[in-house]
């Protein structure tokens, strides 16, 4: 999975805001993978991958055709993925309440996506992308933290620059917008 993590993470870092349906597909895939691995503990691994692919594809279709609904779904996917990663990475155990932590993280993701969509999309896709790349390279401890923060900042800068350039270009060619 490491190559998939690195590639998916790199796509999110660079294009999470620009290609919304791709963002939803990638985070849906990884959220599905994390949740089926964490809670269902299915074997063989191809079953987990199949479920994750289906969730990612459903998210992409939803994002493409029903963007407003997909905004909330994407926020939930990212929130649950990051909540599950936080629990796994910090070895926090809520003694049977892990699902509640993950659910709360998902709800926070939904709220963020609706309140400040563009910046939430940039921040959440950069966080998810950085996390995927760090996981793909199997980094731990201080190295994971430093690389993760650098990638997160790079993702925010890249995506905000692309957005600012696109918005400036649109205004220059269409002053009434």
JONORPE-V310880 format. One record per backbone hydrogen bond with DSSP energy under -0.5 kcal/mol. CO is the residue of the C=O (numbers start at 0). NH is the residue of the N-H. If there is no record, write none. Layout:
# JONORPE-V310880
co	nh
CO	NH
CO	NH
This chain:
# JONORPE-V310880
co	nh
0	4
1	5
2	6
3	7
4	8
5	9
6	10
7	11
8	12
9	13
10	14
11	15
14	18
17	19
18	22
19	23
20	24
21	25
22	26
23	27
24	28
25	29
26	30
27	31
28	32
29	33
30	34
31	35
32	36
33	37
34	38
34	39
35	39
35	40
35	41
43	46
43	47
44	48
45	49
46	50
47	51
48	52
49	53
50	54
51	55
52	56
53	57
54	58
55	59
56	60
57	61
58	62
59	63
60	64
61	65
65	69
66	70
67	71
68	72
69	73
70	74
71	75
72	76
73	77
74	78
75	79
76	80
77	81
78	82
79	83
80	84
81	85
82	86
83	87
84	88
85	89
86	90
86	91
91	93
93	96
96	99
96	100
97	101
98	102
99	103
100	104
101	105
102	106
103	107
104	108
105	109
106	110
107	111
108	112
109	113
110	114
111	115
115	119
116	120
117	121
118	122
119	123
120	124
121	125
122	126
123	127
124	128
125	129
126	130
127	131
128	132
129	133
130	134
131	135
132	136
133	138
134	137
139	142
139	143
140	144
141	145
142	146
143	147
144	148
145	149
146	150
147	151
148	152
149	153
150	154
151	155
152	156
153	157
154	158
155	159
156	160
157	161
158	162
159	163
160	164
161	165
162	166
163	167
164	168
165	169
166	170
167	171
168	172
169	173
173	176
